[in-house]
Amino acid sequence: FGDHVPVASLNFKQLCEGFKRPKEEKLGFRNTYCHRLVKDMLLQCGDVFSLEGLGSASIYGEYFNDENFDISFDSAGVVGMANKGKDTNGSQFFFSFGPSRFFNKRHVGFGKVVRGFQYLAAMNKMGATVKDL
């Protein structure tokens, strides 16, 4: 996927490892959790600030632009950038629970779950027990 969407892929990789800019706190997914589950659609994670789905930042600054929409959300397990509209990619991402054509041309796909999808499927089956997780 890094060949198709290198900017999004590098952003995700660096946030997984922890990223530090000079004179700023370290950004990363450590001690964050998934904050939104929409049954049969998605599990959203990656709020590096508020842990409630309101915060987002990228290694490039607040946001980075949509690279392309080449990766289709045609199956379960596609990983995509969550956004607030065109060119607003930050740290938040989501896992698709099934084919989701609605995300095509709106969200940058940058990965695919290759192991452990059964855990995501189990969360989807349970659904959210409150408004959001």
C-alpha positions as CSV (number, residue, x, y, z in Angstrom):
1,F,0.0,0.0,0.0
2,G,3.0,2.3,0.6
3,D,3.6,2.5,-3.2
4,H,0.0,3.7,-3.8
5,V,-0.4,6.1,-0.9
6,P,3.0,6.8,0.6
7,V,2.0,9.9,2.5
8,A,-0.9,8.2,4.3
9,S,1.1,5.1,4.9
10,L,4.0,6.9,6.4
11,N,1.7,9.0,8.6
12,F,0.1,5.9,10.0
13,K,3.5,4.1,10.5
14,Q,5.0,7.1,12.3
15,L,2.0,7.5,14.6
16,C,2.2,3.8,15.4
17,E,5.8,4.2,16.4
18,G,5.4,7.6,18.0
19,F,6.4,10.8,16.3
20,K,8.1,13.8,17.9
21,R,8.5,17.3,16.5
22,P,11.0,19.6,18.1
23,K,9.6,21.4,21.1
24,E,6.3,19.5,21.0
25,E,4.9,16.5,22.8
26,K,5.2,13.1,21.2
27,L,2.2,12.2,18.9
28,G,1.1,8.6,18.7
29,F,-1.5,6.0,19.1
30,R,-0.1,4.7,22.4
31,N,-2.8,4.9,25.1
32,T,-5.5,5.8,22.7
33,Y,-8.5,3.6,21.9
34,C,-11.2,3.2,19.3
35,H,-13.9,5.7,20.0
36,R,-16.6,4.9,17.4
37,L,-18.3,1.8,16.2
38,V,-21.0,1.8,13.6
39,K,-22.4,-1.7,13.3
40,D,-21.8,-3.4,9.9
41,M,-19.9,-0.3,8.7
42,L,-16.7,0.8,10.6
43,L,-14.6,0.9,13.7
44,Q,-12.9,4.3,14.1
45,C,-9.7,5.0,16.1
46,G,-6.8,7.4,16.3
47,D,-7.8,10.5,18.2
48,V,-4.4,11.4,19.6
49,F,-5.7,14.3,21.7
50,S,-9.2,14.1,23.3
51,L,-9.8,10.3,23.0
52,E,-13.4,11.1,22.1
53,G,-13.1,11.5,18.3
54,L,-12.6,15.3,18.3
55,G,-8.8,15.5,18.0
56,S,-6.6,14.8,15.1
57,A,-3.1,15.7,13.9
58,S,-0.7,14.3,11.3
59,I,3.1,14.1,11.1
60,Y,2.8,16.8,8.4
61,G,0.9,19.3,10.5
62,E,-2.8,19.5,11.4
63,Y,-4.0,17.9,8.1
64,F,-2.6,16.5,4.9
65,N,-4.3,16.3,1.5
66,D,-6.0,13.3,-0.1
67,E,-3.4,11.5,-2.2
68,N,-5.7,9.5,-4.3
69,F,-8.7,7.2,-4.1
70,D,-7.2,4.2,-5.9
71,I,-7.8,1.7,-3.0
72,S,-11.5,0.7,-3.0
73,F,-13.5,-0.1,0.0
74,D,-14.8,-3.3,-1.7
75,S,-14.4,-5.7,1.2
76,A,-14.1,-6.0,4.9
77,G,-10.8,-5.1,6.6
78,V,-9.9,-2.1,4.4
79,V,-8.1,0.6,6.5
80,G,-9.0,4.2,5.6
81,M,-8.3,7.7,6.7
82,A,-11.2,9.3,8.7
83,N,-11.6,12.9,7.7
84,K,-13.8,16.0,8.0
85,G,-14.1,16.5,4.3
86,K,-11.7,17.0,1.3
87,D,-8.0,17.2,2.3
88,T,-8.5,16.9,6.1
89,N,-6.6,13.7,6.8
90,G,-4.9,13.6,10.3
91,S,-4.4,10.8,12.7
92,Q,-7.9,9.2,12.7
93,F,-8.5,6.1,10.7
94,F,-11.1,3.3,10.5
95,F,-11.5,-0.4,9.6
96,S,-14.4,-1.3,7.3
97,F,-16.6,-4.2,8.4
98,G,-17.7,-5.0,4.9
99,P,-18.0,-3.5,1.4
100,S,-18.6,0.2,1.8
101,R,-18.8,1.9,-1.6
102,F,-19.9,5.1,0.2
103,F,-16.3,5.6,1.3
104,N,-14.9,5.4,-2.3
105,K,-13.7,8.8,-3.6
106,R,-14.3,10.2,-0.1
107,H,-11.7,8.5,2.1
108,V,-8.1,7.5,1.3
109,G,-7.7,3.7,1.7
110,F,-4.2,2.9,2.8
111,G,-4.2,-0.7,4.2
112,K,-5.9,-4.0,4.7
113,V,-6.2,-6.2,7.8
114,V,-4.2,-9.3,7.1
115,R,-4.3,-11.0,10.5
116,G,-6.8,-10.8,13.4
117,F,-9.9,-9.7,11.6
118,Q,-11.9,-12.1,13.8
119,Y,-11.4,-9.7,16.7
120,L,-12.9,-6.8,14.7
121,A,-15.7,-9.0,13.5
122,A,-16.5,-9.9,17.1
123,M,-16.6,-6.2,18.1
124,N,-18.9,-5.5,15.1
125,K,-21.2,-8.4,16.1
126,M,-21.5,-7.0,19.7
127,G,-22.1,-3.5,18.4
128,A,-21.7,-0.4,20.5
129,T,-23.3,-0.5,24.0
130,V,-23.6,3.3,24.3
131,K,-23.8,6.2,21.9
132,D,-20.2,5.7,20.9
133,L,-17.5,3.5,22.5
